[in-house]
Amino acid sequence: MSVTLIDNISFKDFLKQNKDLIYNLARKNTKLNLENKPMISKDDAWFYEDEWDEHFKKDK
């Protein structure tokens, strides 16, 4: 199954055509710690994201 985007391009084709751009943007926007591992800083708005907390409590 394929998702169709604007101008009848599939999501798969969009990713394939824009792979380098997407990868470079992701690398540019990813903070790394001293061990060169991706991290979320404490001042990032997503750091305190709690929307999934209830869901994970139910799984335990």
N, C-alpha and C positions, 0 to 999 in steps of 0.2 A: 504494500500500500504506500502511496506517495501523497504528500500534502502539496497542493498547488498554491502558489503564491501569486502576487501581481504579475501580469504579463505572461501567464501560463507557464511559469518556470516552477519546477518542483523544488521543494526544500533541499532535497538531496543534491540536485544540480546547482542550486544557489550556494550550498556549502562547498561543493567541488570547485565552482568558479571563483569563489572568494576565500578559499582556504588560507592563503598567505596573509591577506588583510585581516581576517578574523583572528588568526593565530598571533599576529603582531600586536593587534589591539589588546588581546587578552594578556599577552606578556607585558605590555606597557602598563596595564592597569592592575597587575598583580604585585603585591608587596611580598618580599622574601625576608625570612629571618636570617640569623647568622649562619644557619646550616644550609642556606639556600633553598629552604622549603617554603611553599606558599603559606601566607598567614593573613588573618584579618586583624587589623589594629583595633585597639580599644575605643578609638574615637570614630570608627566606621559606623555608620547608621545601622548596618546589618549585624553588628556585634551583639546587640541585645535583642535580636529578632526572636520572638517567642511563639510564633504562630503554630509551630509544630509540637510544642510542649505537651499539650493535652493528648494529642495523637500518640506520642511515644509513651506517655503514662499508661494508656490503655493497652499497649502492646506488652507491657511488663507484667 
